[in-house]
């Protein structure tokens, strides 16, 4: 610190003194400069000396920024001295200032340095590259592309360091036409054989889904690095092409390259993205066998597919502990999510409480774990705790947090709470995403609340979300279940692209309203469009035939399912066929279908036959069918009620009483049905035996008054004149 005043007086009389918290930068800079003999340069060339000294200061500031120090003020003070000493004429120093401002996330200040620099700086590629890098690192890709346009207007040629930045900006913009234009510029300016530029081009084409063009760039490269191979494997992974990623890894090994941990992580990720959990695990084990150390990223990918493999998930958890990956918060978050989906709430709470600092992903994983396990109160409690943290400006609920708790209540049938939360989300000015809107639409469909569904539809249109596949499918489902078939069908017809879910929803909608002919028409339209039906499709169309009495058509479809579409019938399909024949009174054919099942019939299959017996008052078959259901120890009360009502309808009161006593002995209790009505955007439910609330007492009071008024008017009507 003694040398700093000497430095000021002897060499830099124009520089003011800085406060003590910042003086360490200058002292460290002095020692650095003295060791590199830069004082001799300063004495010989004062201007160059200023540039070197300021560059040294700015480098020290950059190091301090990396150490999370707040250096906004000293950097601006240094910038002031650069201007006072006329050192800004150096393109090198201007580029350094832009870089340091970018690290401080002060892009406006970086741009001011760029705009106020002398004209000579604009002939330096280093100067342009610093501003390009500032925009790209700050995720301002549009400004980076605009800066490249200015370069073109001023005839400034990008170099091998500038082009990768420009290409990355174009890739993140997702503009295919712009990407092709920049590729043409690369070829025209002779950078097609530059390895770094080619690597970035391959990454760009992988980002926009053009892996075939990326492969052409790769094949034309005269020289490749391991990064080149990894970029190609990563490109296939991003585009859900696990076969392409595996083929590239095999080619890499055949050409004498050893895949590293980055290569294997990308390959494993490709299988995980395609939903191939077993393959993901298989190649993770293969990677370990080949002696490649697993990274935290690869571990997180494997954890994400262990939802359906809880035993393997625990194995990976053990590896996380032994390899020391517990300190990575994203690995812990992945473990919380995995255990949450498996319903292991105790482990979820243990892992969450063990986090030194919980980020928003941690909270969202905890809320989702509770919601997926049906623990809506706990999910809401965690959400409220997260919301209370907003006062400390640490973390606050985002759209994922709101969506998790909203969809949790929706899945558990707590519709009023779902709608209240959605309204709170809107008041909190958190924009809903497609998943949120789809969840609220499902509540509207379950409640048959058409006015509410229309409001959500209007909201989706306002926020330009009505063309989203998830939202569109939710709208069709809502309108079909609410009985607005024409509106649902018109939305279906306007869809540019339809997935298998879209077809299944429209078929189910027509079927549930007894319009089997229309459901069959949609099914044949689907097949003619080249869309292959799945198991759900056949459940929907067979159910439609059953509710419409289309016996021949349903029987034909059941055979086509195996012969034409190679889909093995599941228990749900057999239940539909039993119901198809049973509703038509063909109880013998229904029994034959049931006997021909390759698997043991479950309660719903027997229940379909029992329901048919009730419809046609066949007590003989009903008794035998009921005994099969009772032997299954089913917890469903519907079968008991069906048989009891059937006996009662045929005058067999003793048998009816015995069935009810049997159900009571087993501890089974019929869940009462309920109705609901919407008043002032609030739903009120009615069910037998339910205690009256104060509001319901008012409703019953009004009903009594109306009843009394109707009685009085009826007496007045019949009185003789």
C-alpha positions in Angstrom: 0.0 0.0 0.0 3.0 2.3 0.5 3.9 2.1 -3.2 0.5 3.3 -4.4 0.9 7.0 -3.5 4.4 6.9 -5.0 2.8 5.4 -8.2 0.2 8.3 -8.2 2.7 11.1 -7.7 5.6 9.9 -9.8 3.8 8.5 -12.9 0.1 9.4 -12.7 -0.4 12.9 -11.2 -3.8 13.2 -12.9 -5.3 10.2 -11.2 -7.3 10.9 -8.0 -7.1 8.9 -4.9 -9.6 6.1 -4.4 -11.3 5.0 -1.2 -9.6 2.3 0.8 -12.1 -0.6 -0.2 -10.9 -0.2 -3.8 -7.2 0.6 -3.3 -6.3 -3.1 -3.1 -7.0 -3.4 -6.8 -4.4 -0.7 -7.6 -1.9 -2.1 -5.2 -2.2 -5.6 -6.7 -2.1 -4.1 -10.2 1.1 -2.2 -9.3 2.9 -5.4 -8.2 1.7 -7.2 -11.3 3.0 -4.4 -13.6 6.3 -4.1 -11.8 6.9 -7.8 -12.1 6.2 -7.7 -15.8 8.5 -4.7 -16.3 5.6 -2.6 -17.6 7.0 0.5 -15.7 9.8 0.7 -18.2 7.2 0.7 -21.0 5.2 3.5 -19.2 8.3 5.7 -18.9 9.2 5.2 -22.5 5.7 5.4 -24.0 3.3 7.2 -21.6 0.1 6.5 -23.8 0.9 2.8 -24.0 1.7 2.8 -20.3 -1.8 4.2 -19.5 -3.4 1.5 -21.7 -1.4 -1.3 -20.1 -2.1 0.0 -16.6 -5.8 0.4 -17.1 -6.0 -3.0 -18.8 -4.3 -4.4 -15.7 -6.8 -2.7 -13.4 -9.8 -3.9 -15.5 -8.4 -7.5 -15.4 -8.2 -7.3 -11.7 -11.8 -6.0 -11.6 -12.9 -8.9 -13.8 -11.2 -11.3 -11.3 -13.1 -9.6 -8.5 -16.4 -10.0 -10.3 -15.7 -13.7 -10.6 -15.3 -13.7 -6.8 -18.8 -12.2 -6.5 -17.5 -8.7 -5.4 -19.6 -5.7 -6.2 -17.3 -3.6 -8.4 -19.8 -1.4 -10.3 -18.5 1.8 -8.8 -14.7 1.2 -9.2 -15.2 0.1 -12.8 -17.0 3.3 -13.6 -14.3 5.3 -11.8 -11.7 3.6 -14.0 -13.8 4.3 -17.0 -13.8 8.0 -16.1 -10.0 8.0 -15.9 -9.7 6.2 -19.2 -11.7 9.1 -20.8 -9.7 11.8 -19.0 -6.4 10.3 -20.2 -7.7 9.9 -23.7 -7.0 6.2 -23.6 -10.4 5.3 -25.0 -8.8 5.6 -28.5 -7.4 2.2 -28.0 -9.7 -0.5 -29.5 -8.1 -3.0 -27.1 -8.9 -1.0 -24.0 -12.5 -0.2 -25.2 -13.0 -3.9 -25.8 -11.7 -4.6 -22.3 -14.2 -2.1 -20.8 -17.1 -3.6 -22.8 -16.2 -7.1 -21.5 -16.0 -5.9 -17.8 -19.4 -4.1 -18.1 -20.9 -7.2 -19.6 -19.7 -9.3 -16.7 -21.4 -6.8 -14.4 -24.6 -7.2 -16.5 -24.4 -3.5 -17.4 -25.1 -3.9 -21.1 -26.3 -0.4 -21.5 -23.0 0.9 -20.2 -21.2 -1.5 -22.4 -23.1 -0.2 -25.4 -22.3 3.4 -24.5 -18.6 2.5 -24.5 -19.1 1.0 -28.0 -21.0 3.9 -29.4 -18.7 6.6 -28.0 -15.4 5.0 -29.1 -13.4 6.7 -31.8 -13.9 5.7 -35.4 -10.6 3.9 -35.5 -11.9 1.3 -33.1 -14.6 0.3 -35.6 -11.9 -1.2 -37.9 -10.9 -3.7 -35.1 -12.5 -7.1 -35.1 -11.6 -7.4 -31.4 -13.8 -4.4 -30.7 -16.8 -5.8 -32.5 -16.3 -9.2 -31.0 -16.4 -7.8 -27.4 -19.8 -6.2 -28.0 -21.1 -9.4 -29.7 -19.9 -11.5 -26.8 -21.6 -9.1 -24.4 -24.9 -9.5 -26.1 -24.7 -13.2 -26.5 -23.6 -13.8 -22.9 -26.4 -11.5 -21.8 -29.0 -13.5 -23.9 -29.8 -10.5 -26.0 -29.6 -12.4 -29.3 -31.7 -9.9 -31.2 -29.3 -7.1 -30.5 -26.4 -9.4 -31.5 -28.0 -10.1 -34.9 -28.7 -6.3 -35.3 -25.0 -5.6 -34.5 -24.0 -8.1 -37.2 -26.2 -6.2 -39.7 -24.4 -3.0 -38.8 -21.1 -4.8 -39.4 -22.2 -5.8 -42.9 -23.3 -2.2 -43.6 -19.9 -0.9 -42.6 -18.1 -3.6 -44.6 -16.5 -5.0 -41.4 -15.4 -8.6 -41.9 -16.1 -10.9 -38.9 -13.2 -13.2 -38.0 -13.0 -16.8 -36.7 -13.9 -15.6 -33.2 -16.8 -13.3 -34.3 -18.6 -15.8 -36.5 -19.2 -18.4 -33.7 -20.9 -15.6 -31.7 -23.1 -14.5 -34.6 -24.0 -18.1 -35.4 -25.0 -18.8 -31.8 -27.2 -15.7 -31.7 -29.0 -16.8 -34.9 -29.5 -20.4 -33.5 -31.1 -19.1 -30.3 -33.4 -16.8 -32.4 -34.6 -19.9 -34.2 -34.9 -18.1 -37.5 -34.1 -20.8 -40.1 -33.8 -18.2 -43.0 -31.4 -16.1 -41.0 -29.3 -19.2 -40.1 -29.0 -20.1 -43.8 -28.0 -16.5 -44.7 -25.2 -16.5 -42.1 -24.0 -19.9 -43.3 -23.7 -18.5 -46.8 -21.7 -15.6 -45.4 -19.4 -18.1 -43.7 -18.7 -19.9 -47.0 -18.3 -16.6 -49.0 -15.7 -15.3 -46.5 -13.7 -18.5 -46.5 -14.4 -19.8 -43.0 -16.1 -23.0 -44.1 -13.0 -25.0 -43.1 -12.5 -23.2 -39.8 -13.1 -25.9 -37.1 -14.5 -23.6 -34.5 -16.9 -22.0 -36.9 -18.0 -25.4 -38.3 -18.6 -26.6 -34.7 -20.9 -23.7 -34.1 -22.7 -24.2 -37.4 -23.4 -27.8 -36.4 -24.7 -26.6 -33.1 -26.9 -24.1 -34.8 -28.5 -26.6 -37.2 -29.0 -29.0 -34.2 -30.8 -26.2 -32.3 -33.2 -25.5 -35.2 -33.9 -29.2 -35.8 -31.9 -29.6 -39.1 -29.6 -32.4 -38.0 -29.3 -33.6 -41.6 -27.6 -30.3 -42.6 -25.4 -30.5 -39.4 -24.3 -33.9 -40.6 -23.3 -32.4 -44.0 -21.2 -29.7 -42.3 -19.6 -32.4 -40.2 -18.8 -34.7 -43.1 -17.1 -31.8 -45.0 -14.8 -30.8 -42.1 -11.2 -31.4 -43.0 -10.2 -31.5 -39.3 -12.4 -32.4 -36.3 -11.9 -32.3 -32.6 -13.7 -34.2 -29.9 -15.9 -31.1 -29.5 -17.1 -31.7 -33.1 -18.3 -35.2 -32.3 -19.9 -34.1 -29.1 -21.8 -31.3 -30.9 -23.3 -33.8 -33.3 -24.3 -36.3 -30.6 -25.9 -33.4 -28.6 -27.7 -32.2 -31.7 -29.4 -35.6 -32.2 -30.2 -35.7 -28.5 -31.9 -32.3 -28.6 -34.1 -33.5 -31.5 -35.2 -36.8 -29.8 -33.2 -38.9 -32.2 -31.6 -41.5 -30.0 -30.8 -43.8 -33.0 -28.8 -41.0 -34.6 -27.0 -40.2 -31.4 -26.0 -43.8 -30.9 -24.9 -44.2 -34.6 -22.7 -41.1 -34.2 -21.1 -42.6 -31.1 -20.4 -45.8 -32.9 -18.9 -43.9 -35.8 -16.8 -41.9 -33.4 -15.3 -45.1 -31.8 -14.8 -46.7 -35.3 -12.7 -43.7 -36.3 -10.4 -44.0 -33.3 -11.9 -41.4 -31.0 -12.7 -42.2 -27.3 -16.1 -40.8 -26.2 -15.7 -38.8 -23.1 -18.1 -38.0 -20.3 -19.8 -35.2 -22.3 -20.4 -37.6 -25.2 -21.9 -40.2 -23.0 -24.1 -37.7 -21.2 -25.5 -36.5 -24.5 -26.2 -40.1 -25.6 -27.9 -40.9 -22.3 -29.9 -37.7 -22.5 -31.1 -38.7 -26.0 -32.6 -42.0 -24.7 -34.2 -40.1 -21.7 -35.8 -37.5 -24.0 -37.3 -40.3 -26.0 -38.8 -41.9 -22.9 -36.6 -45.0 -23.2 -35.9 -45.5 -19.5 -34.5 -49.0 -19.8 -32.1 -47.9 -22.6 -31.0 -44.9 -20.5 -30.1 -47.2 -17.6 -28.4 -49.7 -19.9 -26.1 -47.2 -21.5 -25.4 -45.6 -18.1 -24.2 -49.0 -16.9 -22.2 -49.4 -20.1 -20.5 -46.0 -19.6 -19.4 -47.1 -16.1 -18.1 -50.4 -17.5 -16.0 -48.5 -20.0 -14.3 -46.6 -17.2 -15.9 -43.2 -18.0 -16.6 -41.3 -14.9 -20.2 -40.2 -14.5 -20.8 -36.4 -14.3 -23.4 -34.7 -12.1 -25.3 -33.9 -15.3 -25.4 -37.6 -16.4 -26.5 -38.6 -12.9 -29.4 -36.1 -13.0 -30.5 -37.5 -16.4 -30.5 -41.1 -15.1 -32.4 -40.0 -12.0 -35.1 -38.4 -14.2 -36.0 -41.8 -15.8 -36.0 -43.8 -12.6 -39.6 -42.8 -11.7 -40.8 -46.2 -13.1 -37.8 -48.0 -11.7 -37.7 -47.1 -7.9 -35.1 -49.8 -7.1 -32.6 -48.4 -9.7 -33.4 -44.9 -8.4 -32.1 -45.9 -5.0 -29.0 -47.4 -6.6 -28.3 -44.1 -8.3 -29.0 -42.3 -5.0 -26.3 -44.4 -3.4 -23.9 -43.5 -6.2 -24.7 -39.8 -5.7 -23.7 -40.1 -2.0 -20.5 -42.1 -2.7 -19.4 -39.9 -5.6 -20.0 -36.7 -3.7 -22.7 -35.3 -6.0 -25.0 -34.3 -3.1 -23.6 -30.8 -3.1 -25.0 -30.2 -6.5 -28.4 -28.6 -6.0 -29.8 -29.8 -9.4 -28.9 -33.4 -8.5 -30.8 -33.1 -5.2 -33.7 -31.5 -7.0 -33.8 -34.4 -9.4 -33.8 -36.8 -6.5 -36.7 -34.9 -4.9 -38.7 -35.1 -8.1 -38.0 -38.8 -8.5 -39.1 -39.7 -5.0 -42.1 -37.4 -5.3 -43.3 -39.2 -8.4 -42.9 -42.5 -6.6 -44.8 -41.3 -3.6 -41.9 -41.5 -1.2 -42.8 -38.3 0.6 -40.6 -39.0 3.7 -37.5 -39.1 1.5 -38.6 -36.0 -0.4 -38.9 -34.0 2.9 -35.5 -35.3 4.1 -33.7 -34.3 0.9 -35.5 -30.9 0.8 -34.6 -30.1 4.5 -31.0 -31.1 3.8 -30.5 -28.4 1.2 -28.4 -25.5 2.4 -30.3 -23.1 0.2 -33.5 -24.0 -1.7 -33.9 -22.4 -5.1 -37.2 -22.1 -6.9 -36.7 -25.6 -8.6 -36.4 -27.2 -5.1 -39.6 -25.6 -4.0 -41.4 -26.6 -7.2 -40.2 -30.2 -6.8 -41.5 -30.3 -3.2 -44.9 -28.8 -4.2 -45.2 -31.2 -7.2 -44.3 -34.2 -5.0 -47.1 -33.4 -2.6 -49.6 -32.7 -5.4 -48.8 -35.9 -7.3 -49.3 -37.9 -4.1 -52.7 -36.4 -3.6 -51.6 -34.4 -0.5 -53.2 -31.2 -1.6 -53.2 -29.5 1.8 -49.4 -30.2 2.2 -48.8 -28.9 -1.3 -50.8 -25.7 -0.5 -48.9 -25.3 2.8 -45.6 -25.5 1.0 -46.8 -23.1 -1.6 -47.8 -20.6 1.2 -44.3 -21.0 2.7 -42.8 -20.2 -0.6 -45.1 -17.2 -1.0 -44.0 -15.9 2.4 -40.4 -15.9 1.3 -41.2 -13.4 -1.4 -41.1 -10.7 1.3 -37.4 -11.4 1.7 -36.8 -11.1 -2.0 -35.1 -14.5 -2.2 -37.5 -16.7 -4.2 -41.1 -16.3 -5.1 -43.7 -18.6 -6.7 -43.4 -18.7 -10.5 -45.8 -20.2 -13.1 -44.5 -23.8 -12.3 -45.3 -23.4 -8.6 -48.9 -22.1 -9.3 -49.5 -24.8 -11.9 -48.3 -27.6 -9.7 -50.7 -26.7 -6.8 -53.6 -25.9 -9.2 -53.3 -29.2 -11.1 -52.9 -31.0 -7.8 -56.3 -29.8 -6.6 -57.8 -30.4 -10.0 -56.6 -34.0 -10.0 -58.0 -34.7 -6.6 -61.5 -33.4 -7.5 -61.3 -30.2 -5.4 -62.7 -28.0 -8.1 -63.7 -24.9 -6.1 -60.2 -24.7 -4.7 -58.7 -25.1 -8.2 -60.7 -22.2 -9.5 -60.0 -20.0 -6.5 -56.2 -20.6 -6.9 -56.4 -19.8 -10.6 -58.1 -16.5 -9.9 -55.5 -15.7 -7.2 -52.8 -16.5 -9.8 -54.3 -13.9 -12.2 -54.5 -11.3 -9.4 -50.8 -12.0 -8.6 -50.1 -11.1 -12.3 -48.4 -14.4 -13.0 -49.0 -15.4 -16.6 -50.5 -18.9 -16.9 -48.9 -21.3 -19.3 -50.5 -24.0 -21.4 -50.3 -26.6 -18.6 -52.2 -24.3 -16.2 -54.9 -23.5 -18.7 -55.3 -27.2 -19.6 -55.7 -28.0 -15.9 -58.4 -25.4 -15.4 -60.2 -26.5 -18.6 -60.3 -30.1 -17.2 -62.1 -28.7 -14.1 -64.6 -27.0 -16.4 -65.2 -30.2 -18.3 -65.7 -32.2 -15.0 -68.2 -29.6 -13.7 -69.9 -29.3 -17.2 -69.4 -25.5 -16.5 -69.7 -24.2 -20.1 -69.7 -20.5 -19.2 -66.5 -20.9 -17.2 -64.9 -22.9 -20.1 -65.8 -20.1 -22.5 -64.1 -17.6 -20.2 -60.9 -19.7 -20.2 -61.2 -20.0 -24.0 -61.4 -16.2 -24.3 -58.4 -15.9 -22.0 -56.4 -18.4 -24.2 -57.2 -16.3 -27.3 -56.2 -13.1 -25.6 -52.8 -14.4 -24.6 -52.3 -16.1 -28.0 -52.4 -19.6 -26.5 -55.4 -21.0 -28.3 -53.2 -22.7 -31.0 -51.1 -24.6 -28.4 -51.7 -28.4 -28.8 -52.3 -29.0 -25.1 -54.8 -26.1 -24.8 -56.6 -27.0 -28.0 -57.1 -30.6 -26.8 -58.3 -29.3 -23.5 -60.8 -27.0 -25.3 -62.2 -29.8 -27.4 -62.5 -32.1 -24.3 -64.3 -29.3 -22.4 -66.8 -28.4 -25.2 -67.6 -32.1 -25.9 -68.2 -33.0 -22.2 -70.3 -29.9 -21.8 -72.5 -31.0 -24.7 -71.4 -28.2 -27.1 -70.5 -30.7 -29.8 -70.5 -28.3 -32.8 -68.0 -25.9 -31.1 -65.7 -28.8 -30.1 -65.8 -30.2 -33.6 -65.1 -26.8 -35.2 -62.0 -26.3 -33.0 -60.9 -29.8 -34.0 -61.4 -29.0 -37.7 -59.4 -25.8 -37.4 -56.3 -27.6 -35.9 -53.3 -27.4 -38.3 -51.8 -30.5 -36.7 -53.6 -33.1 -34.7 -51.9 -35.7 -32.4 -53.4 -39.0 -31.3 -54.9 -37.4 -28.2 -56.9 -34.9 -30.4 -58.5 -37.8 -32.3 -59.2 -39.8 -29.2 -60.9 -36.8 -27.5 -63.3 -36.1 -30.4 -64.2 -39.8 -30.7 -64.8 -40.1 -27.0 -66.9 -37.0 -27.0 -69.3 -38.3 -29.7 -69.4 -41.7 -28.1 -70.4 -40.4 -24.6 -73.4 -38.6 -26.2 -74.5 -41.8 -28.0 -73.4 -40.6 -31.5 -71.7 -43.8 -32.5 -72.0 -43.1 -36.2 -70.1 -39.9 -36.0 -67.5 -41.5 -33.8 -67.0 -44.2 -36.4 -66.8 -41.6 -39.1 -64.0 -39.7 -37.2 -62.2 -43.0 -36.6 -62.2 -43.9 -40.3 -61.1 -40.3 -41.1 -58.2 -40.7 -38.7 -57.1 -44.0 -40.3 -57.3 -42.4 -43.8 -55.1 -39.5 -42.6 -52.4 -42.0 -41.8 -52.6 -41.7 -38.0 -52.3 -45.1 -36.3 -54.9 -45.8 -33.6 -53.6 -46.8 -30.1 -55.2 -48.7 -27.3 -57.1 -45.6 -26.0 -58.6 -45.1 -29.5 -60.1 -48.5 -29.6 -61.5 -48.2 -26.0 -63.2 -44.9 -27.2 -64.6 -46.3 -30.5 -65.8 -49.6 -29.0 -67.5 -47.7 -26.1 -69.2 -45.5 -28.7 -70.5 -48.5 -30.6 -71.7 -50.0 -27.3 -73.7 -46.8 -26.3 -75.2 -46.6 -29.8 -76.1 -50.3 -30.3 -73.7 -50.7 -33.2 -73.1 -54.4 -32.6 -71.8 -55.5 -36.1 -69.5 -52.5 -36.4 -68.1 -52.9 -32.9 -67.5 -56.6 -33.4 -65.7 -55.9 -36.7 -63.5 -53.3 -35.1 -62.5 -55.6 -32.3 -61.2 -58.1 -34.8 -59.5 -55.4 -36.9 -57.7 -54.2 -33.8 -55.5 -57.4 -33.7 -55.5 -58.2 -37.4 -55.1 -54.8 -39.1 -53.4 -52.7 -36.4 -51.5 -55.4 -34.4 -52.9 -54.2 -31.0 -53.4 -56.9 -28.4 -56.8 -56.4 -26.6 -56.5 -55.4 -23.0 -59.0 -55.9 -20.2 -60.6 -52.6 -21.0 -61.4 -53.7 -24.6 -63.0 -56.9 -23.4 -65.1 -54.9 -21.0 -66.3 -52.8 -23.9 -67.2 -55.9 -25.9 -69.1 -57.4 -22.9 -71.0 -54.2 -22.5 -71.6 -54.1 -26.3 -73.3 -57.5 -26.4 -74.9 -57.1 -23.0 -76.7 -53.8 -23.7 -78.2 -55.5 -26.8 -79.5 -58.3 -24.7 -77.1 -60.9 -26.1 -76.0 -62.1 -22.7 -74.8 -65.5 -24.0 -72.4 -63.8 -26.5 -71.3 -61.5 -23.7 -70.5 -64.5 -21.5 -68.6 -66.1 -24.3 -66.4 -63.0 -24.7 -65.8 -63.0 -21.0 -64.8 -66.7 -21.0 -62.4 -66.3 -24.0 -60.3 -63.6 -22.2 -56.6 -64.6 -22.0 -56.4 -62.8 -18.7 -58.5 -63.0 -15.5 -61.6 -60.8 -15.7 -61.6 -58.0 -13.2 -64.5 -56.3 -11.4 -65.3 -53.8 -14.2 -65.7 -56.6 -16.8 -68.0 -58.6 -14.5 -69.7 -55.3 -13.6 -70.5 -54.7 -17.3 -72.2 -58.1 -17.5 -74.1 -57.5 -14.3 -75.3 -54.1 -15.5 -76.6 -55.8 -18.6 -78.4 -58.4 -16.5 -80.1 -55.5 -14.6 -81.1 -53.8 -17.9 -82.8 -57.1 -19.1 -83.9 -58.3 -15.7 -82.0 -61.6 -15.9 -81.6 -62.7 -12.3 -80.1 -66.1 -13.1 -77.0 -64.8 -14.9 -76.9 -61.9 -12.5 -76.5 -64.1 -9.4 -73.6 -66.1 -11.0 -72.0 -62.9 -12.1 -72.3 -61.2 -8.7 -70.7 -64.2 -7.0 -67.7 -63.8 -9.2 -67.4 -60.1 -8.3 -67.8 -60.9 -4.6 -65.0 -63.5 -4.8 -62.7 -60.7 -6.2 -63.0 -58.9 -2.8 -63.8 -55.7 -4.8 -64.2 -52.5 -2.8 -66.7 -51.1 -5.3 -70.2 -50.8 -3.9 -71.8 -50.4 -7.4 -72.1 -54.2 -8.0 -73.8 -54.8 -4.7 -76.3 -52.0 -5.4 -77.0 -53.3 -8.9 -77.7 -56.8 -7.7 -79.8 -55.6 -4.8 -81.9 -53.3 -7.0 -82.3 -56.1 -9.6 -83.7 -58.5 -6.9 -86.0 -55.8 -5.6 -87.3 -55.1 -9.1 -88.2 -58.8 -9.5 -89.9 -58.9 -6.1 -87.1 -60.9 -4.4 -87.0 -58.7 -1.3 -85.2 -61.2 0.9 -82.4 -61.6 -1.6 -82.1 -57.9 -2.0 -81.8 -57.4 1.8 -79.1 -60.2 2.0 -77.0 -58.4 -0.6 -77.2 -55.1 1.3 -76.4 -56.8 4.6 -73.4 -58.5 2.9 -72.1 -55.1 1.7 -72.6 -53.6 5.1 -70.8 -56.5 6.8 -67.7 -55.9 4.5 -67.7 -52.3 5.6 -68.7 -51.0 2.2 -70.7 -47.8 1.9 -72.2 -46.3 -1.1 -70.8 -42.9 -2.0 -73.9 -40.7 -2.4 -74.3 -39.0 -5.8 -74.2 -35.2 -5.9 -75.4 -32.4 -8.1 -74.1 -28.8 -8.3 -75.2 -25.4 -9.5 -73.1 -22.4 -10.4 -74.2 -19.1 -8.7 -72.2 -15.9 -9.1 -69.1 -17.9 -10.3 -69.2 -20.2 -7.3 -70.3 -23.8 -7.3 -72.7 -25.2 -4.7 -73.0 -29.0 -4.4 -76.0 -31.0 -3.2 -76.0 -34.6 -2.0 -78.3 -36.8 0.0 -77.6 -36.8 3.8 -75.3 -33.8 3.6 -75.6 -31.3 6.5 -77.0 -27.9 5.5 -74.7 -24.9 5.6 -76.1 -21.4 6.3 -76.2 -20.7 2.6 -78.0 -23.9 1.9 -80.6 -23.2 4.6 -81.4 -20.0 2.7 -81.8 -21.9 -0.5 -84.2 -24.4 1.2 -86.1 -21.4 2.7 -86.6 -20.0 -0.8 -87.7 -23.4 -2.0 -90.3 -23.6 0.7 -91.7 -20.2 -0.2 -91.8 -21.1 -3.8 -93.6 -24.4 -3.0 -96.1 -22.6 -0.8 -96.7 -20.0 -3.6 -97.3 -22.8 -6.1 -99.8 -24.5 -3.8 -101.7 -21.3 -3.3 -101.8 -20.6 -7.0 -103.0 -24.2 -7.8 -105.8 -23.8 -5.2 -106.8 -20.5 -6.8 -106.8 -22.0 -10.2 -109.2 -24.9 -9.3 -111.5 -22.7 -7.2 -115.0 -22.3 -8.9 -115.7 -19.0 -10.4 
